[in-house]
Amino acid sequence: MKKILYVFILLVAFPYASAAAADSGPTDTLKPILNELMAVLSDQNLKGDEHLVQRRSKIMSSISKGFNFREMSMRVLGKTWRSIDEKQKDYFTELMTKLLENVYIGKLEGYSGQTVEFVAETIKEDRAQVTTFLLNQGVQIPVHYIMKKADGNWMVYDINIEGVSLVRNYQEQFKSILRKEAFEGLVKELEDKNRSFLKEKS
């Protein structure tokens, strides 16, 4: 699990070695986001704990341009999503986004020279898969960005790393909580988890 999380955040954040040719397709959509993230991570004026809040805000702002957190949240929650109202959906998406921020931002800041090579792109109607290799100290790890086109924009809603889906991982983690404590129990669990990160920072 730790390996999956580590690779996930590297692939959100780091530059590619080469890219498949595409005209305004999913791969091209990712490029400016990657470049913007790299600029933030490389900015010496944003280094250090004293710039933590500003740095992480900029990182999340960049990621949000390429990730559809609502779609991701819907898929993580599964059939429970259909049984809750719009206010609950909005709040769950907010909690899920904050959880991803808390879990992954620290790994973003641990960049150490890895590169990503874009090797393939498959499009079927409004769905796409962008296949990449993470190149890390001679090791080549296959990673697939799963994307959906909505309102003319391609957005990532899942990442599959060596056959393991980020969305499916969270689905499995949340299943037992939903079964025992229902949606309200899961919300409380996420609230508590996010609060624990705040305490760690203080």
Residue, then its C-alpha position, 0 to 999 in steps of 0.5 A: m500500500k505504501k508503495i502504491l501511495y508513493v508512486f501515485i503522488l510522484l505521477v501526479a507531480f513530476p515531469y515526463a521524459s517524452a509524450a505521445a502526440a495528441d491534439s488537445g487530448p488527455t495527454d496534452t491536458l496533463k502537460p501544463i498541470l505537470n509543469e505548473l506543479m514542478a514550478v511550485l515544487s522547485d520554487q526556492n521561495l516556497k521551501g521550508d516549513e515557514h511556507l508550508v501553507q502557501r506551498r500546499s495551497k498552490i500544489m492543491s490548486s494545480i492538482s485540482k485543475g486536472f483531477n475530478f475529485r467529485e467523480m473520484s468521490m462518487r466512485v469511491l462511495g459506490k452505491t451509497w452515493r445514490s442514496i445521499d442528497e446533494k449537500q451530503k455529496d458536496y461535503f463528502t467530496e470536500l472531506m475526500t479531497k482534504l484527505l487526499e491532500n493530507v495524505y499525499i502532499g508531504k510525498l509531493e514535497g519529497y521529489s528526488g528526480q524521478t521522471v515519467e514517460f508517456v507511452a500510450e493513450t487510448i480514448k473510447e468516447d468520453r473515457a480515456q487511459v493514458t499509460t505512463f512509465l515511472l522511471n526511478q533509479g533504473v526501475q520502470i513502473p507502469v501507471h495508467y491515468i484513468m480520465k473522463k471528459a466532461d464539459g469539454n475537459w479531460m480530468v483524472y478520476d483514478i490512477n492504476i498502478e501495477g494493476v492496483s486502482l486508487v479508487r478501488n483501494y479506497q472502496e475496499q477501505f470504506k466498505s467495512i465502515l459503511r457496512k457497520e456504521a453507514f454513511e454517517g460513520l464514514v463521514k465521522e471517520l474522515e472528519d477525525k482523520n483530517r483533524s488528526f493531520l491538523k494536530e500533527k501540523s500544529 
